[in-house]
Amino acid sequence: MPPPYCYDYPRPAVTVDLVAFTLIEGSLRVLLIRRDRPPFAGRWAFPGGFMEIEEPIEDAARRELREETGFDLSAPISFLGVFGAPGRDPRGRTISMVYAVTVPAPIAKVRGGDDASEARWIDPKEARDLAFDHDEILSRGLEWLQQALEVGPMVVPMLPQPFEASDVRRLFKTLGQSPSRASAWIKRLDKGGTISPVANQEGFFRQVQE
């Protein structure tokens, strides 16, 4: 009798990656790790790795983030896409499920762990020649961030809490959008219940926690 999970045809491996954005001193940053092992040892990449056989996909993304950066993420994450072009991983056919998230400005420093020698919040403009197909993933992530700004709620965690209109204008400017749209954006999110005015602080708003 053949052993279980033994097939006549090759099967792809499944990995997860997580693209995390934040604002540090008003500048956009993305969380990357420096790979400590081949392939692409020494190159920057997104936190990620192989999914365990019985592990939920989102749990795997959070676990890899925690193991490689020390960042324990509890916030909701958004599905970014599937990346599985042949040849993206020289070890063999690998398909990655990629997620994205925006987070508040980090209080604790990230650190390299597991198979990452370093973890750092990096300016996306300086993120070049990433491992695997992560340059393409970064481009997709930046597109997602622009769409998230249009929708609204997903970028609120990047703002200081509480925040005022000037903080929203800076966010729009940082993401390459017109700051003049800030007031209408605030009104829409206030009306939708995503944010609410702060009592006794005129002109300030806070994210509504669900």
URMO-V281794 format. One record per backbone hydrogen bond with DSSP energy under -1.0 kcal/mol. NH is the residue of the N-H (numbers start at 1). CO is the residue of the C=O. E is the energy in kcal/mol with one decimal. If there is no record, write none. Layout:
nh=NH co=CO e=E
nh=NH co=CO e=E
This chain:
nh=13 co=93 e=-2.4
nh=15 co=95 e=-2.7
nh=16 co=49 e=-2.5
nh=17 co=97 e=-1.8
nh=18 co=47 e=-2.0
nh=19 co=99 e=-3.0
nh=21 co=101 e=-2.5
nh=22 co=29 e=-2.1
nh=24 co=27 e=-2.7
nh=27 co=24 e=-1.6
nh=29 co=22 e=-2.6
nh=30 co=122 e=-2.7
nh=31 co=20 e=-2.0
nh=32 co=120 e=-2.5
nh=33 co=45 e=-3.1
nh=34 co=118 e=-2.7
nh=35 co=43 e=-2.8
nh=36 co=115 e=-2.6
nh=42 co=35 e=-3.2
nh=43 co=40 e=-2.2
nh=45 co=33 e=-2.3
nh=49 co=16 e=-1.9
nh=51 co=14 e=-2.1
nh=55 co=52 e=-1.4
nh=60 co=56 e=-2.1
nh=61 co=57 e=-1.9
nh=62 co=58 e=-2.2
nh=63 co=59 e=-2.5
nh=64 co=60 e=-2.6
nh=65 co=61 e=-1.9
nh=66 co=62 e=-2.4
nh=67 co=63 e=-2.9
nh=68 co=64 e=-2.3
nh=69 co=65 e=-1.8
nh=70 co=66 e=-1.7
nh=78 co=100 e=-3.2
nh=80 co=98 e=-2.9
nh=81 co=98 e=-1.6
nh=83 co=96 e=-2.5
nh=88 co=85 e=-1.9
nh=92 co=89 e=-1.8
nh=95 co=13 e=-2.8
nh=96 co=83 e=-2.9
nh=97 co=15 e=-2.7
nh=98 co=81 e=-2.6
nh=99 co=17 e=-2.4
nh=100 co=78 e=-2.8
nh=101 co=19 e=-2.1
nh=103 co=21 e=-2.4
nh=111 co=69 e=-2.6
nh=113 co=68 e=-1.0
nh=116 co=113 e=-1.9
nh=117 co=34 e=-2.4
nh=120 co=32 e=-2.6
nh=122 co=30 e=-3.0
nh=126 co=123 e=-2.2
nh=127 co=124 e=-1.0
nh=128 co=126 e=-1.1
nh=131 co=44 e=-2.8
nh=134 co=131 e=-2.4
nh=137 co=133 e=-1.6
nh=138 co=134 e=-2.4
nh=139 co=135 e=-2.0
nh=140 co=136 e=-2.3
nh=141 co=137 e=-2.6
nh=142 co=138 e=-2.4
nh=143 co=139 e=-1.9
nh=144 co=140 e=-2.4
nh=145 co=141 e=-2.1
nh=146 co=142 e=-1.8
nh=147 co=143 e=-2.0
nh=148 co=144 e=-2.8
nh=149 co=145 e=-1.9
nh=150 co=146 e=-1.5
nh=151 co=147 e=-2.1
nh=152 co=148 e=-3.1
nh=155 co=152 e=-1.6
nh=158 co=155 e=-1.6
nh=159 co=156 e=-1.9
nh=163 co=205 e=-2.7
nh=167 co=164 e=-1.0
nh=168 co=164 e=-1.4
nh=169 co=165 e=-2.5
nh=170 co=166 e=-1.9
nh=171 co=167 e=-2.0
nh=172 co=168 e=-2.6
nh=173 co=169 e=-2.5
nh=174 co=170 e=-2.7
nh=175 co=171 e=-1.9
nh=176 co=173 e=-1.5
nh=177 co=172 e=-3.4
nh=181 co=178 e=-1.7
nh=182 co=179 e=-1.9
nh=185 co=181 e=-2.0
nh=186 co=182 e=-2.5
nh=187 co=183 e=-2.4
nh=188 co=184 e=-2.2
nh=189 co=185 e=-2.2
nh=190 co=186 e=-2.5
nh=191 co=187 e=-2.6
nh=192 co=188 e=-1.9
nh=193 co=190 e=-1.1
nh=194 co=189 e=-2.1
nh=195 co=189 e=-1.3
nh=196 co=206 e=-2.1
nh=198 co=204 e=-2.3
nh=201 co=198 e=-1.9
nh=204 co=201 e=-2.0
nh=205 co=163 e=-3.2
nh=206 co=196 e=-2.2
nh=208 co=194 e=-3.0
